[in-house]
Amino acid sequence: MRYPRPALVLVFVLTLGAAAAASAESDVFCICTDVTSGPGGGNVEVAVPGSCTVYLVLAQPSGSPVLGWEARVTVEGSATYVGNWTLTAGMDFDNDTDDFLVGLGVDGLMPNSAGMVPLLYMTVKLLGEGPLFFKVGPAPGSASFPDGTPGYLHTLGVNTPATVCSGDFDRPVFTLNNGDADEQGTWGEVKNLYSQ
């Protein structure tokens, strides 16, 4: 089916508007390779063997400083890799390697100039081919966020639920060596627009 040029221009404008709205959203957990620019997400290609440092960030917190946070962070996929998460600050009160119930103390962490608070980092050493999928979701059994969301604390007694940059806890917020993941996502958004 052919679409007239005005329809294509409208799709382009709507896509830009949706991207701007997503990037301005507050209280979002995401994974990125650079904590000084943008909210992150997407796919990065890394040579094998090779390495890449990734960061879990809280983008555009609606309150600060961040005094504590809770989330489950998982890495799935077929690539053989070595790497462990390291807290940028604070203490994890959970013994599970995927679940984080972190207290940061009275000073907490402030957003950087890009509006991001780096919470965790991992240097991923890729030893084998294949993609890696990074997901962020709610910490199971959380008493602070019982509605099934991850979240953070910026004022004592105020638990702030958070979303993820993929828009869905079941979708990866970031991938390594996932080929044309960005193109597939973009084309899926255009098809979705026309199916409504």
LINTARA-V989159 format. One record per pair of residues at least 4 apart in sequence whose C-alpha atoms are under 8 Angstrom apart, sorted by the first residue. I is the first residue (numbers start at 1). J is the second residue. D is the distance in whole Angstrom. If there is no record, write none. Layout:
I/J/D
I/J/D
This chain:
3/7/6
3/8/7
4/8/7
5/9/6
6/10/6
7/11/6
8/12/6
9/13/6
10/14/6
11/15/6
11/190/7
12/16/6
13/17/6
14/18/6
15/19/6
16/20/6
17/21/6
18/22/6
19/23/6
20/24/6
21/25/6
22/165/8
23/38/8
23/39/7
24/60/8
25/60/7
26/59/6
26/60/5
26/61/6
26/62/6
27/58/6
27/59/6
27/60/6
27/61/5
27/62/6
27/160/8
27/161/7
27/162/5
27/163/6
28/58/6
28/59/5
28/60/7
28/61/7
28/162/5
28/163/5
28/164/5
28/165/6
29/56/7
29/57/6
29/58/5
29/59/6
29/136/7
29/162/7
29/163/6
29/164/5
29/165/6
30/39/7
30/40/6
30/41/6
30/56/6
30/57/5
30/58/7
30/59/7
30/136/8
30/164/6
30/165/5
30/166/8
30/173/6
30/174/8
31/39/8
31/40/6
31/41/6
31/54/7
31/55/5
31/56/5
31/57/6
31/134/8
31/173/6
31/174/6
32/39/7
32/40/4
32/41/6
32/54/6
32/55/5
32/56/7
32/57/7
32/174/7
33/40/7
33/52/8
33/53/6
33/54/5
33/55/6
34/40/8
34/54/8
34/55/8
35/39/8
35/55/7
35/57/8
35/114/8
35/116/7
35/118/7
36/112/7
36/113/7
36/114/6
36/116/8
37/114/6
38/114/7
39/57/8
39/59/6
39/116/7
39/165/8
40/165/8
40/174/8
41/165/7
41/166/7
41/173/5
41/174/5
41/175/8
42/173/7
42/174/5
42/175/6
42/181/8
42/182/6
43/174/6
43/175/5
43/176/6
43/177/7
43/178/6
43/179/8
43/181/7
43/182/7
44/175/7
44/176/5
44/177/6
44/178/8
45/176/6
45/177/5
45/178/7
45/179/7
46/50/6
46/51/7
46/52/7
46/126/8
46/176/7
46/177/6
47/51/8
47/126/8
48/126/6
48/127/6
48/128/6
48/129/7
49/125/7
49/126/5
49/127/5
49/128/7
50/125/6
50/126/5
50/127/7
51/123/7
51/124/5
51/125/4
51/126/6
52/123/6
52/124/5
52/125/7
53/121/7
53/122/5
53/123/4
53/124/6
54/121/6
54/122/5
54/123/6
54/124/7
55/118/6
55/119/7
55/120/6
55/121/4
55/122/7
56/118/6
56/119/6
56/120/5
56/121/6
57/116/6
57/117/5
57/118/4
57/119/5
57/120/7
58/116/6
58/117/5
58/118/7
58/119/7
59/115/6
59/116/4
59/117/6
60/111/8
60/115/5
60/116/6
61/111/8
61/115/7
61/116/8
61/117/8
63/154/6
63/155/8
64/109/8
64/110/6
64/111/8
64/154/5
64/155/8
65/107/7
65/108/5
65/109/5
65/110/5
65/111/8
65/154/5
65/155/8
66/104/8
66/108/5
66/109/5
66/110/6
66/152/7
66/153/6
66/154/5
67/103/6
67/104/5
67/105/6
67/106/7
67/107/7
67/108/4
67/109/7
67/152/7
67/153/5
67/154/5
67/155/7
68/101/8
68/102/5
68/103/4
68/104/5
68/105/8
68/108/7
68/152/6
68/153/5
68/154/7
69/100/8
69/101/6
69/102/5
69/103/7
69/150/8
69/151/6
69/152/4
69/153/6
70/99/8
70/100/5
70/101/5
70/102/6
70/138/7
70/139/6
70/142/8
70/150/6
70/151/5
70/152/6
71/99/6
71/100/5
71/101/7
71/136/7
71/137/6
71/138/5
71/139/5
71/149/8
71/150/5
71/151/7
72/98/5
72/99/4
72/100/6
72/136/6
72/137/5
72/138/6
72/139/5
72/140/8
72/150/8
73/98/5
73/99/6
73/100/8
73/134/7
73/135/6
73/136/5
73/137/7
74/98/6
74/134/6
74/135/5
74/136/7
75/132/7
75/133/6
75/134/5
75/135/7
76/132/6
76/133/5
76/134/7
77/130/7
77/131/6
77/132/4
77/133/6
78/129/8
78/130/5
78/131/6
78/132/7
79/126/7
79/127/7
79/128/5
79/129/5
79/130/4
79/131/6
79/132/6
80/126/6
80/127/5
80/128/5
80/129/7
80/130/8
81/124/6
81/125/5
81/126/4
81/127/5
81/128/7
82/124/6
82/125/5
82/126/7
82/127/8
83/122/6
83/123/6
83/124/5
83/125/6
84/122/6
84/123/7
84/124/8
85/120/6
85/121/6
85/122/5
86/120/5
86/121/5
86/122/6
87/91/8
87/119/6
87/120/5
87/121/7
88/118/7
88/119/5
88/120/5
88/121/7
89/104/6
89/119/7
90/102/6
90/103/5
90/104/4
90/105/7
91/102/5
91/103/5
91/104/7
92/100/6
92/101/5
92/102/4
92/103/7
93/100/7
93/101/5
93/102/6
93/103/8
94/99/7
94/100/6
94/101/6
94/102/8
95/99/8
96/100/8
99/139/6
99/140/8
100/139/7
101/139/8
104/108/5
104/109/7
109/117/7
110/117/6
111/115/5
111/116/5
111/117/5
112/116/5
112/117/6
130/177/6
130/178/7
131/175/7
131/176/6
131/177/5
131/178/5
132/175/6
132/176/5
132/177/7
132/178/7
133/172/6
133/173/8
133/174/6
133/175/5
133/176/7
134/172/5
134/173/6
134/174/5
134/175/6
135/169/7
135/170/7
135/171/7
135/172/5
135/173/5
135/174/7
136/164/7
136/169/6
136/172/7
136/173/7
137/149/7
137/150/6
137/164/8
137/169/5
137/170/8
138/142/8
138/145/8
138/148/5
138/149/5
138/150/4
138/151/8
138/169/8
139/148/8
139/149/8
139/150/6
140/148/8
141/146/7
142/146/6
144/159/7
145/149/6
145/150/7
145/151/7
145/159/7
145/161/7
149/161/6
149/162/6
149/163/7
150/161/6
150/162/6
150/163/7
151/159/7
151/160/5
151/161/4
151/162/5
151/163/8
152/159/6
152/160/5
152/161/7
152/162/7
153/157/8
153/158/6
153/159/5
153/160/6
154/158/7
154/159/7
154/160/8
155/159/8
163/167/7
163/168/8
164/168/7
164/169/7
164/173/7
165/173/6
166/171/6
166/172/6
166/173/5
167/171/8
180/184/6
181/185/6
182/186/6
183/187/6
184/188/6
185/189/6
186/190/6
187/191/6
188/192/6
189/193/6
190/194/7
191/195/6
192/196/7
